[in-house]
Amino acid sequence: METICKRLTLLMALLLALGGVAAAETPNPRQEMESAAQVEARLGFAVAAPENVEAEYAVIGGSTGEATFQVDQIACTLRAARTQDDISGLFMEMSEPVEEEHAAGEDVVSVAHRATEENGGYDVYAWFVDDVQYCLVLHGEASVMIAGEILEGVLEACAAAQ
């Protein structure tokens, strides 16, 4: 019995050691950036928070830009990438998309809105500018008016940055 315990202890130590090595070698796919300009320089497209809003910026996996910020107690995440895949980061059942036309600088874009009440509620707005998909996620229950103001601010900021 003592031999089995020693072998199990040795095996556990070996597994922990190997796990530690593998974890240390795995690079973090998220790289923090100091500004929207750094994200744009790195990826070639704008990812910008609304004017007068403090934001944190990152590049994820070398291809997705992200800005996180807060407006009126609503946590917001804006992502952009050259892809057709869902970049919202939400893996839950959502409502069917409803599309509306919105001004984006001098252009007009078709914005698809989906929502869910799961985990405190999310509103997801997605649109394309050329080959770049943008996705704005509002975390929590935002009124239609506040959500519209946040979306319009993001559309304007991204259009101005291009």
TIROMAR-708844 format. One record per residue (C-alpha): residue number from 1; chain; x, y, z. Coordinates in steps of 0.25 Angstrom, whole numbers, plus 5000, padded with zeros to 4 digits. Last residue first. Example, Ala and Ser with C-alpha at 12.3 -4.5 7.8 and 13.67 -1.06 7.14 Angstrom:
<pts>
(pt 2,'A',(5055,4996,5029))
(pt 1,'A',(5049,4982,5031))
</pts>
This chain:
<pts>
(pt 162,'A',(4955,5223,4837))
(pt 161,'A',(4955,5229,4851))
(pt 160,'A',(4943,5238,4849))
(pt 159,'A',(4935,5225,4844))
(pt 158,'A',(4938,5218,4856))
(pt 157,'A',(4935,5229,4866))
(pt 156,'A',(4921,5232,4859))
(pt 155,'A',(4917,5217,4859))
(pt 154,'A',(4921,5216,4873))
(pt 153,'A',(4914,5229,4877))
(pt 152,'A',(4901,5224,4870))
(pt 151,'A',(4902,5210,4877))
(pt 150,'A',(4903,5217,4890))
(pt 149,'A',(4892,5227,4888))
(pt 148,'A',(4883,5215,4882))
(pt 147,'A',(4886,5207,4895))
(pt 146,'A',(4882,5218,4904))
(pt 145,'A',(4869,5221,4897))
(pt 144,'A',(4865,5207,4896))
(pt 143,'A',(4868,5205,4911))
(pt 142,'A',(4880,5197,4914))
(pt 141,'A',(4878,5184,4922))
(pt 140,'A',(4892,5178,4925))
(pt 139,'A',(4904,5176,4916))
(pt 138,'A',(4904,5184,4903))
(pt 137,'A',(4911,5176,4892))
(pt 136,'A',(4916,5184,4879))
(pt 135,'A',(4920,5176,4868))
(pt 134,'A',(4928,5181,4856))
(pt 133,'A',(4931,5173,4843))
(pt 132,'A',(4942,5178,4834))
(pt 131,'A',(4941,5174,4819))
(pt 130,'A',(4935,5188,4815))
(pt 129,'A',(4929,5193,4827))
(pt 128,'A',(4920,5182,4833))
(pt 127,'A',(4910,5182,4844))
(pt 126,'A',(4907,5175,4857))
(pt 125,'A',(4899,5180,4869))
(pt 124,'A',(4897,5171,4881))
(pt 123,'A',(4889,5174,4893))
(pt 122,'A',(4891,5166,4906))
(pt 121,'A',(4883,5162,4918))
(pt 120,'A',(4886,5159,4933))
(pt 119,'A',(4892,5145,4930))
(pt 118,'A',(4881,5141,4920))
(pt 117,'A',(4872,5152,4915))
(pt 116,'A',(4876,5151,4901))
(pt 115,'A',(4877,5161,4889))
(pt 114,'A',(4880,5162,4874))
(pt 113,'A',(4881,5175,4866))
(pt 112,'A',(4886,5175,4852))
(pt 111,'A',(4892,5188,4847))
(pt 110,'A',(4891,5192,4832))
(pt 109,'A',(4901,5203,4829))
(pt 108,'A',(4899,5217,4824))
(pt 107,'A',(4911,5225,4820))
(pt 106,'A',(4915,5240,4823))
(pt 105,'A',(4919,5237,4837))
(pt 104,'A',(4912,5224,4840))
(pt 103,'A',(4897,5226,4839))
(pt 102,'A',(4888,5215,4843))
(pt 101,'A',(4879,5205,4835))
(pt 100,'A',(4872,5195,4843))
(pt 99,'A',(4872,5180,4843))
(pt 98,'A',(4865,5171,4854))
(pt 97,'A',(4873,5158,4857))
(pt 96,'A',(4865,5146,4863))
(pt 95,'A',(4867,5146,4878))
(pt 94,'A',(4879,5140,4884))
(pt 93,'A',(4882,5126,4890))
(pt 92,'A',(4896,5126,4897))
(pt 91,'A',(4910,5126,4893))
(pt 90,'A',(4914,5141,4894))
(pt 89,'A',(4928,5145,4890))
(pt 88,'A',(4922,5155,4880))
(pt 87,'A',(4931,5151,4869))
(pt 86,'A',(4921,5143,4860))
(pt 85,'A',(4928,5138,4848))
(pt 84,'A',(4928,5146,4835))
(pt 83,'A',(4942,5151,4837))
(pt 82,'A',(4952,5163,4836))
(pt 81,'A',(4951,5167,4851))
(pt 80,'A',(4944,5177,4860))
(pt 79,'A',(4940,5177,4874))
(pt 78,'A',(4933,5187,4883))
(pt 77,'A',(4930,5183,4897))
(pt 76,'A',(4921,5191,4906))
(pt 75,'A',(4918,5191,4921))
(pt 74,'A',(4905,5199,4924))
(pt 73,'A',(4905,5208,4936))
(pt 72,'A',(4902,5220,4928))
(pt 71,'A',(4913,5217,4918))
(pt 70,'A',(4925,5208,4921))
(pt 69,'A',(4937,5204,4912))
(pt 68,'A',(4943,5192,4906))
(pt 67,'A',(4950,5193,4892))
(pt 66,'A',(4954,5181,4884))
(pt 65,'A',(4962,5178,4871))
(pt 64,'A',(4962,5164,4865))
(pt 63,'A',(4973,5159,4857))
(pt 62,'A',(4986,5157,4865))
(pt 61,'A',(4979,5147,4874))
(pt 60,'A',(4972,5158,4881))
(pt 59,'A',(4977,5172,4880))
(pt 58,'A',(4973,5181,4892))
(pt 57,'A',(4968,5194,4896))
(pt 56,'A',(4963,5200,4909))
(pt 55,'A',(4953,5212,4908))
(pt 54,'A',(4950,5225,4915))
(pt 53,'A',(4938,5231,4908))
(pt 52,'A',(4938,5246,4903))
(pt 51,'A',(4935,5242,4889))
(pt 50,'A',(4930,5228,4886))
(pt 49,'A',(4939,5216,4887))
(pt 48,'A',(4948,5213,4874))
(pt 47,'A',(4952,5201,4867))
(pt 46,'A',(4958,5206,4853))
(pt 45,'A',(4964,5197,4843))
(pt 44,'A',(4978,5193,4838))
(pt 43,'A',(4981,5183,4849))
(pt 42,'A',(4993,5188,4856))
(pt 41,'A',(4992,5203,4853))
(pt 40,'A',(4977,5202,4856))
(pt 39,'A',(4979,5196,4869))
(pt 38,'A',(4990,5206,4873))
(pt 37,'A',(4981,5218,4868))
(pt 36,'A',(4970,5212,4878))
(pt 35,'A',(4980,5214,4889))
(pt 34,'A',(4990,5208,4899))
(pt 33,'A',(4988,5194,4894))
(pt 32,'A',(4987,5181,4902))
(pt 31,'A',(4990,5168,4895))
(pt 30,'A',(4981,5156,4897))
(pt 29,'A',(4985,5143,4891))
(pt 28,'A',(4993,5140,4903))
(pt 27,'A',(5004,5130,4899))
(pt 26,'A',(5004,5116,4904))
(pt 25,'A',(5018,5112,4908))
(pt 24,'A',(5016,5115,4923))
(pt 23,'A',(5003,5106,4923))
(pt 22,'A',(5010,5095,4917))
(pt 21,'A',(5022,5095,4927))
(pt 20,'A',(5012,5096,4939))
(pt 19,'A',(5004,5084,4934))
(pt 18,'A',(5017,5076,4932))
(pt 17,'A',(5021,5079,4947))
(pt 16,'A',(5007,5076,4952))
(pt 15,'A',(5006,5063,4944))
(pt 14,'A',(5020,5059,4950))
(pt 13,'A',(5016,5063,4964))
(pt 12,'A',(5003,5055,4963))
(pt 11,'A',(5011,5043,4957))
(pt 10,'A',(5021,5043,4969))
(pt 9,'A',(5010,5044,4979))
(pt 8,'A',(5003,5032,4972))
(pt 7,'A',(5015,5024,4972))
(pt 6,'A',(5018,5027,4987))
(pt 5,'A',(5004,5024,4991))
(pt 4,'A',(5005,5011,4983))
(pt 3,'A',(5018,5007,4990))
(pt 2,'A',(5011,5009,5003))
(pt 1,'A',(5000,5000,5000))
</pts>
